[in-house]
Amino acid sequence: MDRKEFIKKEINLDPEDPFNYYLLAIECQKEGAIEEAFGLYTKLLTDFPDYIASYYTYANALLEEEQEKKAEEIIKQGIEMAEKKGDAKALKELKQLLELNF
């Protein structure tokens, strides 16, 4: 069983665990299935908005695809969520990503 199939199986076993969707998005991105990855990141932000790692990783993927406007929007949403959750480390990383790129 390849990595993607394993992760999909894990999602079927526990569809409420955002980590598995996050892993699947990263796997899709690695394989060049960027639209599938973007769909998964969008699902994460919609269904699991407090899963902070999604914002940073999604924004980086958008930057790689030269979608700067959308990336900036996602970073700002992530900053807002990190502030709301009191996640200082994620907040710092997202602010650095914003400063480095905009």
DSSP file (Angstrom, degrees, kcal/mol; ACC not computed):
  #  RESIDUE AA STRUCTURE BP1 BP2  ACC     N-H-->O    O-->H-N    N-H-->O    O-->H-N    TCO  KAPPA ALPHA  PHI   PSI    X-CA   Y-CA   Z-CA
    1    1 A M              0   0    0      0, 0.0     2,-0.0     0, 0.0     0, 0.0   0.000 360.0 360.0 360.0 128.5    0.0    0.0    0.0
    2    2 A D     >  -     0   0    0      1,-0.1     4,-2.3     4,-0.0     5,-0.2  -0.269 360.0 -99.4 -78.8 171.7    1.4    3.4   -1.0
    3    3 A R  H  > S+     0   0    0      1,-0.2     4,-2.6     2,-0.2     5,-0.2   0.907 120.3  50.5 -58.7 -46.7    1.5    6.4    1.3
    4    4 A K  H  > S+     0   0    0      1,-0.2     4,-2.6     2,-0.2    -1,-0.2   0.917 111.3  48.0 -61.2 -43.5   -1.6    8.1   -0.2
    5    5 A E  H  > S+     0   0    0      2,-0.2     4,-2.1     1,-0.2    -1,-0.2   0.896 111.1  51.6 -64.7 -39.2   -3.7    4.9    0.1
    6    6 A F  H  X S+     0   0    0     -4,-2.3     4,-2.1     2,-0.2    -2,-0.2   0.933 111.4  47.0 -61.0 -46.3   -2.6    4.4    3.7
    7    7 A I  H  X S+     0   0    0     -4,-2.6     4,-2.3     1,-0.2    -2,-0.2   0.905 110.1  52.5 -64.9 -41.5   -3.6    8.0    4.6
    8    8 A K  H  X S+     0   0    0     -4,-2.6     4,-2.2     1,-0.2    -1,-0.2   0.887 108.1  52.1 -60.6 -38.5   -6.9    7.7    2.8
    9    9 A K  H  X S+     0   0    0     -4,-2.1     4,-1.9     1,-0.2    -1,-0.2   0.915 108.6  50.6 -62.7 -42.3   -7.6    4.5    4.8
   10   10 A E  H  X S+     0   0    0     -4,-2.1     4,-2.2     1,-0.2    -2,-0.2   0.882 107.8  53.0 -63.2 -38.4   -6.8    6.5    8.0
   11   11 A I  H  < S+     0   0    0     -4,-2.3    -1,-0.2     1,-0.2    -2,-0.2   0.912 108.0  50.8 -62.5 -42.2   -9.2    9.2    6.9
   12   12 A N  H  < S+     0   0    0     -4,-2.2    -1,-0.2     1,-0.2    -2,-0.2   0.862 111.4  48.4 -63.6 -34.9  -11.9    6.6    6.5
   13   13 A L  H  < S+     0   0    0     -4,-1.9    -1,-0.2     1,-0.2    -2,-0.2   0.853 132.8  13.5 -72.8 -34.7  -11.2    5.2    9.9
   14   14 A D    ><  +     0   0    0     -4,-2.2     3,-1.7    -5,-0.1    -1,-0.2  -0.619  64.7 172.2-144.1  79.2  -11.3    8.7   11.6
   15   15 A P  T 3  S+     0   0    0      0, 0.0    -3,-0.1     0, 0.0    -4,-0.1   0.566  77.6  64.1 -68.5  -7.0  -12.7   11.4    9.3
   16   16 A E  T 3  S+     0   0    0     -5,-0.1    -5,-0.1     1,-0.0    -2,-0.0   0.346  77.5  97.4 -97.2   6.6  -12.7   13.9   12.2
   17   17 A D    X>  -     0   0    0     -3,-1.7     3,-0.9    -6,-0.2     4,-0.8  -0.845  55.5-166.3 -97.4 107.3   -8.8   13.9   12.5
   18   18 A P  H 3> S+     0   0    0      0, 0.0     4,-2.3     0, 0.0     3,-0.3   0.777  79.1  73.5 -64.8 -25.5   -7.5   16.9   10.6
   19   19 A F  H 3> S+     0   0    0      1,-0.2     4,-2.6     2,-0.2     5,-0.2   0.873  93.9  52.5 -57.4 -38.9   -3.9   15.5   10.7
   20   20 A N  H <> S+     0   0    0     -3,-0.9     4,-2.2     2,-0.2    -1,-0.2   0.878 109.2  48.3 -67.8 -37.4   -4.7   12.9    8.1
   21   21 A Y  H  X S+     0   0    0     -4,-0.8     4,-2.5    -3,-0.3    -1,-0.2   0.894 111.3  52.2 -65.8 -39.3   -6.2   15.4    5.6
   22   22 A Y  H  X S+     0   0    0     -4,-2.3     4,-2.1     2,-0.2    -2,-0.2   0.928 110.0  47.5 -61.7 -46.9   -3.1   17.5    6.2
   23   23 A L  H  X S+     0   0    0     -4,-2.6     4,-2.4     1,-0.2    -1,-0.2   0.904 111.5  51.0 -61.3 -41.6   -0.8   14.6    5.4
   24   24 A L  H  X S+     0   0    0     -4,-2.2     4,-2.6     1,-0.2    -2,-0.2   0.898 107.7  52.5 -65.2 -40.1   -2.8   13.8    2.3
   25   25 A A  H  X S+     0   0    0     -4,-2.5     4,-2.3     2,-0.2    -1,-0.2   0.918 110.4  48.3 -60.2 -43.6   -2.5   17.4    1.1
   26   26 A I  H  X S+     0   0    0     -4,-2.1     4,-2.5     2,-0.2    -2,-0.2   0.911 111.1  50.4 -64.2 -42.7    1.2   17.2    1.5
   27   27 A E  H  X S+     0   0    0     -4,-2.4     4,-1.9     2,-0.2    -2,-0.2   0.919 110.8  49.2 -61.6 -43.8    1.4   13.9   -0.4
   28   28 A C  H  <>S+     0   0    0     -4,-2.6     5,-2.4     1,-0.2     4,-0.5   0.916 110.5  51.1 -61.2 -42.9   -0.6   15.3   -3.2
   29   29 A Q  H ><5S+     0   0    0     -4,-2.3     3,-1.3     1,-0.2    -2,-0.2   0.920 107.9  52.1 -60.9 -44.6    1.6   18.3   -3.4
   30   30 A K  H 3<5S+     0   0    0     -4,-2.5    -1,-0.2     1,-0.3    -2,-0.2   0.863 109.6  50.1 -58.8 -37.3    4.7   16.2   -3.5
   31   31 A E  T 3<5S-     0   0    0     -4,-1.9    -1,-0.3    -5,-0.2    -2,-0.2   0.503 119.3-110.4 -81.7  -4.2    3.2   14.2   -6.4
   32   32 A G  T < 5S+     0   0    0     -3,-1.3     2,-1.8    -4,-0.5     3,-0.3   0.546  78.6 132.2  85.8   7.1    2.4   17.4   -8.3
   33   33 A A     >< +     0   0    0     -5,-2.4     4,-2.3     1,-0.2     3,-0.2  -0.496  24.9 160.3 -86.5  66.5   -1.4   17.0   -7.8
   34   34 A I  H  >  +     0   0    0     -2,-1.8     4,-3.0     1,-0.2    -1,-0.2   0.843  65.3  52.8 -66.5 -37.2   -1.5   20.6   -6.8
   35   35 A E  H  > S+     0   0    0     -3,-0.3     4,-2.1     2,-0.2    -1,-0.2   0.895 110.7  48.5 -66.4 -37.7   -5.3   21.2   -7.4
   36   36 A E  H  > S+     0   0    0      2,-0.2     4,-2.0     1,-0.2    -2,-0.2   0.912 112.4  49.3 -64.7 -42.1   -6.1   18.1   -5.3
   37   37 A A  H  X S+     0   0    0     -4,-2.3     4,-2.7     1,-0.2    -2,-0.2   0.933 109.9  50.5 -61.6 -46.0   -3.7   19.4   -2.6
   38   38 A F  H  X S+     0   0    0     -4,-3.0     4,-2.5     1,-0.2    -1,-0.2   0.879 108.3  53.4 -61.0 -37.8   -5.4   22.9   -2.7
   39   39 A G  H  X S+     0   0    0     -4,-2.1     4,-2.2     2,-0.2    -1,-0.2   0.897 110.2  47.3 -62.4 -40.5   -8.8   21.2   -2.4
   40   40 A L  H  X S+     0   0    0     -4,-2.0     4,-2.5     2,-0.2    -2,-0.2   0.901 111.0  50.4 -69.2 -40.6   -7.6   19.4    0.8
   41   41 A Y  H  X S+     0   0    0     -4,-2.7     4,-2.5     2,-0.2    -2,-0.2   0.917 110.5  50.7 -62.5 -41.0   -6.1   22.6    2.3
   42   42 A T  H  X S+     0   0    0     -4,-2.5     4,-2.0     1,-0.2    -2,-0.2   0.916 109.4  50.7 -61.7 -42.8   -9.4   24.4    1.6
   43   43 A K  H  X>S+     0   0    0     -4,-2.2     4,-3.5     1,-0.2     5,-0.5   0.920 109.6  51.4 -59.6 -43.9  -11.3   21.5    3.3
   44   44 A L  H  X5S+     0   0    0     -4,-2.5     4,-2.4     1,-0.2     7,-0.3   0.932 111.0  46.4 -59.7 -46.5   -9.0   21.8    6.3
   45   45 A L  H  <5S+     0   0    0     -4,-2.5    -1,-0.2     1,-0.2    -2,-0.2   0.832 119.6  41.5 -67.7 -30.3   -9.5   25.6    6.6
   46   46 A T  H  <5S+     0   0    0     -4,-2.0    -2,-0.2    -5,-0.2    -1,-0.2   0.936 127.5  27.5 -79.3 -50.5  -13.3   25.1    6.3
   47   47 A D  H  <5S+     0   0    0     -4,-3.5    -3,-0.2     1,-0.2    -2,-0.2   0.770 136.5  25.7 -87.4 -27.3  -13.8   22.0    8.4
   48   48 A F    ><< +     0   0    0     -4,-2.4     3,-2.3    -5,-0.5    -1,-0.2  -0.475  66.9 161.6-134.5  61.7  -10.9   22.4   10.9
   49   49 A P  T 3  S+     0   0    0      0, 0.0    -1,-0.1     0, 0.0     6,-0.1   0.698  73.6  59.9 -62.5 -19.1  -10.1   26.1   11.0
   50   50 A D  T 3  S+     0   0    0     -6,-0.1     2,-1.5     1,-0.1     3,-0.1   0.384  72.8 102.6 -91.2   6.3   -8.2   25.7   14.3
   51   51 A Y    X   -     0   0    0     -3,-2.3     3,-1.5    -7,-0.3     4,-0.4  -0.682  57.3-173.6 -85.8  86.4   -5.7   23.3   12.7
   52   52 A I  T >>  +     0   0    0     -2,-1.5     3,-1.4     1,-0.3     4,-0.9   0.764  68.5  69.0 -60.6 -36.2   -3.1   26.0   12.5
   53   53 A A  H 3> S+     0   0    0      1,-0.3     4,-2.0     2,-0.2    -1,-0.3   0.798  89.5  68.0 -56.3 -28.3   -0.4   24.2   10.5
   54   54 A S  H <> S+     0   0    0     -3,-1.5     4,-2.7     1,-0.2     5,-0.3   0.865  93.9  55.8 -60.1 -38.0   -2.6   24.2    7.5
   55   55 A Y  H <> S+     0   0    0     -3,-1.4     4,-2.5    -4,-0.4    -1,-0.2   0.934 109.8  43.5 -64.2 -47.4   -2.4   27.9    7.0
   56   56 A Y  H  X S+     0   0    0     -4,-0.9     4,-2.3     2,-0.2    -1,-0.2   0.940 117.8  44.3 -63.9 -48.1    1.4   28.0    6.8
   57   57 A T  H  X S+     0   0    0     -4,-2.0     4,-2.1     2,-0.2    -2,-0.2   0.902 114.9  48.1 -67.4 -42.1    1.7   25.0    4.5
   58   58 A Y  H  X S+     0   0    0     -4,-2.7     4,-2.5    -5,-0.2    -1,-0.2   0.930 111.2  50.8 -63.3 -45.7   -1.1   26.0    2.2
   59   59 A A  H  X S+     0   0    0     -4,-2.5     4,-2.5    -5,-0.3    -2,-0.2   0.906 109.6  50.6 -60.3 -42.0    0.3   29.6    1.9
   60   60 A N  H  X S+     0   0    0     -4,-2.3     4,-2.3     2,-0.2    -1,-0.2   0.914 109.9  50.2 -61.9 -42.2    3.7   28.2    1.0
   61   61 A A  H  X S+     0   0    0     -4,-2.1     4,-1.4     1,-0.2    -2,-0.2   0.908 110.5  50.0 -62.5 -41.8    2.1   26.0   -1.7
   62   62 A L  H  <>S+     0   0    0     -4,-2.5     5,-2.9     1,-0.2    -1,-0.2   0.905 109.2  51.5 -63.2 -41.3    0.3   29.0   -3.0
   63   63 A L  H ><5S+     0   0    0     -4,-2.5     3,-1.7     1,-0.2    -2,-0.2   0.903 106.6  53.7 -62.3 -41.1    3.5   31.0   -3.1
   64   64 A E  H 3<5S+     0   0    0     -4,-2.3    -1,-0.2     1,-0.3    -2,-0.2   0.822 109.7  48.4 -62.0 -30.5    5.2   28.2   -5.0
   65   65 A E  T 3<5S-     0   0    0     -4,-1.4    -1,-0.3    -3,-0.2    -2,-0.2   0.254 118.9-114.3 -93.2  11.2    2.4   28.4   -7.6
   66   66 A E  T < 5S+     0   0    0     -3,-1.7     2,-0.6     1,-0.2    -3,-0.2   0.845  72.7 137.8  58.4  39.0    2.8   32.2   -7.8
   67   67 A Q     >< +     0   0    0     -5,-2.9     4,-2.3     1,-0.2    -1,-0.2  -0.576  18.1 159.3-107.9  65.7   -0.6   32.8   -6.3
   68   68 A E  H  >  +     0   0    0     -2,-0.6     4,-2.8     1,-0.2     5,-0.2   0.866  64.9  54.3 -61.6 -42.5    0.6   35.6   -4.0
   69   69 A K  H  > S+     0   0    0      1,-0.2     4,-1.8     2,-0.2    -1,-0.2   0.935 113.1  42.6 -60.7 -46.8   -2.7   37.3   -3.4
   70   70 A K  H  > S+     0   0    0      2,-0.2     4,-2.4     1,-0.2    -1,-0.2   0.894 112.9  54.4 -65.7 -39.8   -4.4   34.1   -2.2
   71   71 A A  H  X S+     0   0    0     -4,-2.3     4,-2.6     1,-0.2    -2,-0.2   0.923 107.5  49.7 -60.2 -44.8   -1.3   33.2   -0.1
   72   72 A E  H  X S+     0   0    0     -4,-2.8     4,-2.3     1,-0.2    -1,-0.2   0.902 110.4  51.1 -61.1 -41.3   -1.4   36.6    1.6
   73   73 A E  H  X S+     0   0    0     -4,-1.8     4,-2.1    -5,-0.2    -1,-0.2   0.918 111.5  46.9 -61.2 -45.1   -5.0   36.1    2.4
   74   74 A I  H  X S+     0   0    0     -4,-2.4     4,-2.5     2,-0.2    -2,-0.2   0.897 110.6  52.2 -66.6 -41.2   -4.4   32.6    3.9
   75   75 A I  H  X S+     0   0    0     -4,-2.6     4,-2.5     1,-0.2    -1,-0.2   0.933 110.1  48.6 -60.3 -45.2   -1.4   33.9    6.0
   76   76 A K  H  X S+     0   0    0     -4,-2.3     4,-2.2     1,-0.2    -1,-0.2   0.882 110.6  50.4 -64.5 -38.2   -3.6   36.7    7.4
   77   77 A Q  H  X S+     0   0    0     -4,-2.1     4,-2.3     2,-0.2    -1,-0.2   0.909 111.1  50.2 -63.1 -40.8   -6.3   34.2    8.3
   78   78 A G  H  X S+     0   0    0     -4,-2.5     4,-2.9     2,-0.2    -2,-0.2   0.891 108.3  51.6 -64.3 -40.7   -3.7   32.0    9.9
   79   79 A I  H  X S+     0   0    0     -4,-2.5     4,-2.5     2,-0.2     5,-0.2   0.929 110.5  49.2 -61.3 -45.2   -2.4   34.9   12.0
   80   80 A E  H  X S+     0   0    0     -4,-2.2     4,-2.2     1,-0.2    -2,-0.2   0.918 113.9  45.2 -60.3 -44.4   -5.9   35.7   13.1
   81   81 A M  H  X S+     0   0    0     -4,-2.3     4,-2.4     2,-0.2    -2,-0.2   0.896 111.7  51.7 -69.1 -39.9   -6.5   32.1   14.1
   82   82 A A  H  X>S+     0   0    0     -4,-2.9     5,-2.3     2,-0.2     4,-1.1   0.901 111.4  48.0 -63.8 -40.2   -3.1   31.7   15.9
   83   83 A E  H  <5S+     0   0    0     -4,-2.5     3,-0.4    -5,-0.2    -2,-0.2   0.930 111.5  50.5 -63.0 -44.8   -3.8   34.9   17.9
   84   84 A K  H  <5S+     0   0    0     -4,-2.2    -2,-0.2     1,-0.2    -1,-0.2   0.885 116.0  41.2 -60.7 -40.7   -7.3   33.6   18.8
   85   85 A K  H  <5S-     0   0    0     -4,-2.4    -1,-0.2    -5,-0.1    -2,-0.2   0.589 108.6-122.2 -85.1 -11.1   -5.9   30.2   19.9
   86   86 A G  T  <5 +     0   0    0     -4,-1.1     2,-1.2    -3,-0.4    -3,-0.2   0.814  54.5 157.1  73.3  30.0   -2.9   31.8   21.7
   87   87 A D     >< +     0   0    0     -5,-2.3     4,-2.4    -6,-0.2    -1,-0.2  -0.714  15.3 178.6 -92.0  89.7   -0.4   29.7   19.6
   88   88 A A  H  > S+     0   0    0     -2,-1.2     4,-2.4     1,-0.2    -1,-0.2   0.862  75.9  51.6 -63.2 -40.0    2.7   31.9   19.9
   89   89 A K  H  > S+     0   0    0      2,-0.2     4,-2.3     1,-0.2    -1,-0.2   0.949 113.3  43.2 -65.3 -49.0    5.0   29.7   17.8
   90   90 A A  H  > S+     0   0    0      1,-0.2     4,-2.7     2,-0.2     5,-0.2   0.895 112.7  54.6 -62.6 -39.8    2.6   29.5   14.8
   91   91 A L  H  X S+     0   0    0     -4,-2.4     4,-2.3     1,-0.2    -1,-0.2   0.928 109.2  47.1 -59.7 -46.3    1.9   33.2   15.1
   92   92 A K  H  X S+     0   0    0     -4,-2.4     4,-2.2     2,-0.2    -2,-0.2   0.927 113.3  48.3 -61.4 -46.1    5.6   34.0   14.9
   93   93 A E  H  X S+     0   0    0     -4,-2.3     4,-2.3     1,-0.2    -2,-0.2   0.900 112.6  47.7 -64.3 -41.8    6.1   31.7   11.9
   94   94 A L  H  X S+     0   0    0     -4,-2.7     4,-2.2     2,-0.2    -1,-0.2   0.892 111.4  50.4 -67.5 -39.4    3.1   33.1   10.0
   95   95 A K  H  X S+     0   0    0     -4,-2.3     4,-2.5    -5,-0.2    -2,-0.2   0.888 110.7  50.2 -65.4 -37.7    4.2   36.7   10.7
   96   96 A Q  H  X S+     0   0    0     -4,-2.2     4,-2.7     2,-0.2    -2,-0.2   0.914 109.3  51.0 -65.0 -42.4    7.7   35.8    9.4
   97   97 A L  H  X S+     0   0    0     -4,-2.3     4,-1.2     1,-0.2    -2,-0.2   0.902 111.3  48.6 -61.0 -40.8    6.2   34.2    6.3
   98   98 A L  H  X S+     0   0    0     -4,-2.2     4,-2.2     1,-0.2     3,-0.4   0.938 113.1  46.9 -64.0 -47.6    4.2   37.4    5.7
   99   99 A E  H  < S+     0   0    0     -4,-2.5    -2,-0.2     1,-0.2    -1,-0.2   0.880 111.0  52.0 -63.3 -39.2    7.2   39.7    6.2
  100  100 A L  H  < S+     0   0    0     -4,-2.7    -1,-0.2     1,-0.2    -2,-0.2   0.778 122.4  28.8 -68.1 -26.7    9.4   37.6    3.9
  101  101 A N  H  <        0   0    0     -4,-1.2    -2,-0.2    -3,-0.4    -1,-0.2   0.585 360.0 360.0-114.5 -12.9    7.0   37.6    1.1
  102  102 A F     <        0   0    0     -4,-2.2    -3,-0.2    -5,-0.1    -2,-0.1   0.405 360.0 360.0-137.0 360.0    4.9   40.8    1.3
